[in-house]
Amino acid sequence: MARGTRLADVLIAGLFLLSLFAMQDRNIGTARSQSSPHLGFGVNPIYPADSGIGQMGFDWTKGFNNGGCTGYRNLIRIDVSADTLGNLSQWGQSLYQQASAQAECVEAWEIGNEPNIDASFGWNAPPNAAGYTRVLCEAYRRIKAADPSAIVVSAGLAPVGRIPFTWNGHKGYCAPGVGWCSGYYQDEREFTREMLQAGAAQCFDAFGYHPYGYAAPYDAPPVEDDSSSPCGPNDFCFRGVEKIREILYDEFGVDKPIWATEFGWIVDPRQVGRPECWDDPSMQQFQWMVVTPEEQANNLVGAFQWAEEHYPWMGAMFVFNYGFYSDSSCNQMGFFDIKGRPAEQALAAMAKNIVPSLPIWSGPGFYLVEEGQTRPAYGSADLHNLSPETLYWNASVVSSPFPITITVASGSDRTALMLQADPSGLGLGTYTATLQATVSNDVRNVPVEPSSQTLYYTVRVIEEVFEIYLPIVNRSYSP
């Protein structure tokens, strides 16, 4: 049995519901209170099972290339590049095997990272949205075959700003020798459009994006081509994600959630006891966007709250990062780190509306027997999981007017509850047994709603059961 529908069918629980999401609001700028939880609270950690993640009250963690059971909901980023296209089928088979093996522990898969840039951690070649879409669709097909409940997230795109050039027919594209460009990269908005034109909308459950805050406060509105805006002319700010939503929904009619698979603000090294790092080569390109530790904390909390209030289409949000800092390094990633800084305490204190585990039972239902029947009556019930994580259950008989045994009394959402009843001695009439099923998960900070449900198994005794056999109908088509 599959673990669920899609979190992209859960995270908008109502999804995640995504199909539990209620994403009907075209007016992105309008405040809208959420009646159902839809955000995921996550981090990009150095150690995915770090207990500090749970102590903050978060439910998601992100790993890279390989996953495992961490005690949280898990997003695994699978790195891809232009080279992946060279042996796509073999790569897809390997991914299928990985998704099959990790189905119990991995809830979501992110396919690639920032493929709109040519860096080694991106596409590692001139960006090609159609080529990336081929990889994404292969991954979607393979992962869904291995684990239909898994959520497939497209690669988080890097915000690179507005690029006024066209290269080889691609709008918003930089290439060496073109204008002021020094490398290959494409405006994330044009890359999004080219992905969707290539058919990507059928190959993801959630769209990945990296809405970093840069130097702007969390609530600064994107105002394109307005250098007086805190976001600047390139809309470098958290709310730049609204422009991606407009492309998805308003331009292409794609009503799927966006996941912020990375976002954050970088602190000034001089304000955290590392003045020697200010002029380090790793920091130089980030100097213009540094904030104080207190501003980092306020912006991260504000971003989660803004998304909760204004973005019914936002799913999981992953802070970058948790635990990357090192006393012996000036690498810029260490100054995005929130661990041990005011942001960690602020996020721990922040109210969170966690998407719960959502179990729904079907069965065991109704059984018709003839009066005097002595052979056993059988029944089964299935746990349908609208959550991304694995659920576990135990069942017991509360009361029954006839002998009944639960032959499979515990399991996961891949296991059916099985029972056997003895109808012998029952007179004409209807008899109902009451069962209790209790459901749990192994994910920190995630409640199960409802955790306990009453199930009913009914036996109806009649004078005679008539069997009717229907003919087999074969419909054939002429070529």
N, C-alpha and C positions, 0 to 999 in steps of 0.2 A: 504494500500500500504506500502511496506517496505521502510524504510528510505534510503536505499542505497544498494550497494553491500557490500563488507567487508570493515576500514581505514585501516584494514590492507589494503584494497583497496584504502584508501585515502592517508594514509600517504605516499604513494609513489606516489603521485599524478602525474600522468602525461601526489599505492596503489594505500595510503593512497593513471598511477596510479598503489597500490600493484598490483594488477592486473592492477595497474597503476604504479607499480614499474618496473624499468628496471633493473632486477638483473641478469645480465648475465656474470658478471666479475668474473672469477675464480681466478684471480691473486689478492689476497687480499691486498698485499703490494703495488700495483701500484696506484699512484695518479690518480684521475679521477674527473674532474669537473662535477658538476651536472647541467643539463639543466632544471630540474624540481625540485621543493621543495619536500623533503621527510622526513625531520626531524620534530619531534614535540618537543617543548620547554616546559618542565614541571618541577615541583618540588614536593617533598613530604612535604606538609605543615602541621603545627599544626591546622590551620584553612583553609579548602579548598577554601573558598570564599574570602580570604585575598586580599584586593585591591592592595597590593604591588606586587602580582604576575603579575597582568595586567600592573602595572607601569614599570615592567622590560621588558614588551613587550612579555611575555610568553603567550601561548595559552592553555596549559594543566595543570591540577592539579590532585592530587591523593588523594583519600579518602580511608577509611578503613571500610569494611563490609557494611556500609550504605551510600547511595549517595543522592544527591539532586541537584537542579539547582544552580550552583555556578557562572554562567556567563563565565565559561571556558569550554573547552572540559574536560570531566571527565573520569578518570580511577579509578575504584573501586576495591580494593583488597579484595577478599573473603578468609578468613582464613580457611584452611582445615588441617586435621591431620589424623593419622592412624585411629582415632575413626570415622572419616567420613565414612569409609568403612562399619561400623557396621549397618548403616541404609541408604544406598546410595540412594535408590529410594525416600524415604521420604525427604531426604536432597535435592535431585534433584527437587522435586516438589516445595519445598519452594523457591529454587533458581529461578525456572520458574516464580513463582508468583512475586518475587522481580524484576526480569528483565522485566516482563510485566509492572509492576507499574512504573518503572523508565526508560522506554524506551525513553521518551522525554528528559531526562536529563543526562543519562549515555551513553557515547559513547563506552567505553571499560571496560572489566572485566578481572582482573588478578586472576587466580585460585590458591591461596596458596602463601606461602612465604618460600623460601629456604628449600624445602622439602628434600634436600640432607644432612641435619643435623638433629640431634635428639633434638634440643632445643625446648622449649615450643612454641616459635614463628616459628618453622619449622615443621617437621613431628611429633614431640613429641613421637617418637618411633624410633627404628632402621630404617633408610631410606630404602624405597622399591620403586624403580622406576616403577615397574609394577603396584604396588598398587596405586601409585600416578597417573599413567596413567589412571587407571579405574575411578578415581575421575575426572580427567581432561575431559575424554570423556563423562562422565555423564553431567558435567557442560556444555560442548560444545553443546551437544544435546538439553539440556533444554533451554539454553540461545538463541540459534538460533531459536528454536520453538517460543520463546516469542518475539524476536526482531531480525529478520534475518540480519539487518544491523549492529548489535553490533559486536565489535571486541573482540575475546577471546584470551587472552594472557596467556601462560603458566607461572607458578610461576617463579619469578626471582631466579635463582640458586645462592648459595653462593660460591664464589671462596675459596676453602679450600686447594688447592695445590695438588702436586703429592704424592700419597700414594702408597707405594710399596707392599702392602699386599692384599691378597685375602681372603675373609671371606664368608663362605657358598656359594661359587661359584661366588661371586661378586668381580670383580676386583676393585682395587683402594679403598679398604674399610677398615676403622678403626673400631675396636670393643675392648672393655676392655679385656685385657689379650693378645692382638695381638700386638707384637712388642712394639713400644713406645706409642701406642694409649691409651688415657684416656677416650674415649667416642665413640659413634657411629656416623660416618659421612662418606660420600663417595665423592671421587674426582668428581668434577662437570662435568668433561669430560666423565668419565665412566658412571655417572648417566645419562648424555645426551644420550649416546649410548644405555643404557638399556631402556630409555624412547622410543626412536625411534624403537628399536627392538620390543617393546611391542605395537607398533601401534600409538604412540602419534602424529605422523605427520598429521594424519587425524583429529586431535582434537584441533588444535590451528590455529589462523590466524597469530600470531606473537609469537616468542619464547622469554621468559623472561630471563634476565641475569642481574647480579649486577657487572658491571666492575669497581669496586672501584679502585682508583689510588694508594692507600697505600702510600709508601714513594717515588714512582717513578714519574718522570715528565710525562705529558700526552702523549708524543710522544715516550716514551721508548719502544723499540720493544721486544716482547716476544721471549726469546731464551731459550728453555727448557734445564734444566740441566747445565746451565752456571751461576755459582754463581757470576761471574764478571759483569753480566748484571745488570742495575739498577732495573730490575724486579725481580732479584734473581732467584734461581733454581725452584721456584714454579710459576713463571710468575705472580707474584702479581703486576699487573699494568693495567691501563685502556685498553691498546691494547691487553690484554689477550683475549678479546672478539673475536679477529681474529681466535683463535683456535676453539672457539665454531662454528663460521661460517664455518670453514673447515670441522668440523664433520658433520654439517647439510648438507652442499652442496656437498662437495667432497666425503664424505663417504656414505651418504644416499640419495643424490640427492634432498634434501628438499630446495627449493628455496623460502623461506619465510623470512620476515624481522625479525630482532632481536630488541627487545625493552629493553633499559637500564632502568628498572623500579626503580632502585636505583643506584647512583654512586656519588662519591664525594671524598674530601680530608679533613682530620681532622686537625684543627689548634692547635698549642701548647698553652695550657692554660696560660703559663707564659708570652705569648706575647699578651694576650688580657685581662690583668689585673686580672688573677685568678691563681697566683702561688700556692695557697694552694691546688689547684685541681690536681697538677702534680702527687702526690703520692696517690691520692684517689684510692681505689680498682677498681672503674669503669674505671679508666684511665690506669691502669698498663699494660694491654695487648695491649694498643694502643700507648704506648710511642715511639715505634720504627718507627712509621709511621707518626709522626706529621710534619706539614709544617708551614711556616709562613703565616699570613693572606694574604700577597701579593702573595705567591706561590699558595695558595688555589685559589685566583682569577685568576691568569694566567693559572693554570691548567684547571679550569673549562671552561674558554673561549676557551682555546686551544683544549680541548676535543670536544666541539661542532664544532669547525672549522675543526678539523681533520676528524670527522665523515662526515661533509658536503663534504669535498674534497675527502675522500678515501673510504667511506662506503656507496655505493648506496643501500645496504641492511639494513642499520640502520633506524629504525623508530623513535618513540618517546623516548626521553631521559629525565629522571626525577632526578634532583639534590636532594641529601639527605644532608641537609634538609632545611626547611624554617620556623623558628620560634620556634624551640625546646629548645633554650637556656633559662636558668633561672639563675638569680643572686643568688638564694638560693640553687642551686644544682651543684654538680660536675659531674653529669652523662655525660658520654662520648658523647652521642648524641648531647648535647648542643654545642659541639666544632666542629661538622660537620656543624652546622648552618651557613648560609650565610647572614641571615637578619641583616642589620645594619653594615655589615663588607665590606671590599673592594670588595669582590666577588659580592655582590649585585649591586654595582655601575658598576663594569666591565661588568657584564652580561646585565645590562640595556643598556649600551653603545654598546654592541656587535651587529653587523649587523645580521639580522635574515631573513631567507627565509621561511616564514610561508606557510604551505600547505593551499591553499584557500578552501573555500566551492565551490563545483563543481556541479551546477545545469544543467541538460539537459532536455529539453522539448520534448515530442512526441505529435503530434496532434496540433490543432483539425482536420486537414486533409481535406478530400474531401467528398462531398455529391452529389449524382446524383438524379435529380428530373425530372419529366415529365413536359412538357410545360402545363401551366394552373393549376398546382398543387397549392392548397391553404392550405394544412395542413403544419404545421411547420416542418422545418428541424432542426435536432439536431446535436450537436457536443460536443466533450470533449477533453481535453488535460491533460496529466499526467506529473508531475514533477518527474523526476528520479534523485535521489540524490546520487552522488558518494562520498559524504562526510559523516563523522560519525555523525555530529550534525544535529539537526532538522533545516529545512529551512522553511521560510514563504514567501508567495507570494501575490501580488495584480495584477489584470489584468483590462485592459480597452480597449475600441474600439478606434482605431486611425482613421480609415476610413472604409466605407462600401458602396457598390452600392445597398444594400438591407437592410431592417430593421433587426437589430440583437440586441439581449439582452444577456449579460453575466449573467446567472442565479445564478452561484456560482462564485463570482468575487474575493474571497480571501480565503486563507487557508494555510495549511502546506503541506509538501511533502507527507502526508498521505491523502490529499484531492484532488480530480480531479476538474479542471476548467470545468464548464458546460456552454453551450450556446444554444440559440434557435434563429433561423432565420426565416424570412417570405419570401418565394420565390415567392409568388403570384405576378403576373404582370410582371415577368421577361420573356423576349423572349429567343429564342434559343441562346445558347452561354455559355461562361464561365465567372463567376463573383467571385472576390476574395475580402474578407474583411481582413483588417490588424488590428491585436491586439498587445498590448504591455503588457508584463509581467515583473514585477519587483520583484526580489528575495532578501531576507535579512536573517540574522541569529541573534541570541542573544548571540554570543560568542565574547568576547573581543579580539581585535587584529587580527581577522580572516577576510580577505576580501572575497567577493563573486565574482567569475569570471566565466561567466559574470553576472553582477547584473541585467542587463536589456536585454531582448530578444524580438525580433519581431516574432509573430506567425501569421500564415495565415490560413484562413478558406475559402475553395473554393466550390462554388455551380456551378454545370454544368447542364444546362437545355437542354434536348433532347426531341425528339418527343414522344418516348415511352420507358418505362423501362420494360424489359422482365425478369420475375423471373424464375429461374431454381432451381429445387429441386433435391438434390443429394440423392441417396439411402443410407440408414444406413448400414454400413458394420460391422459385428461382427466377430472378429477373435477368434476362440477357439482353445485350444490345448488339445490333447489327453494326458492322464497321461502316 
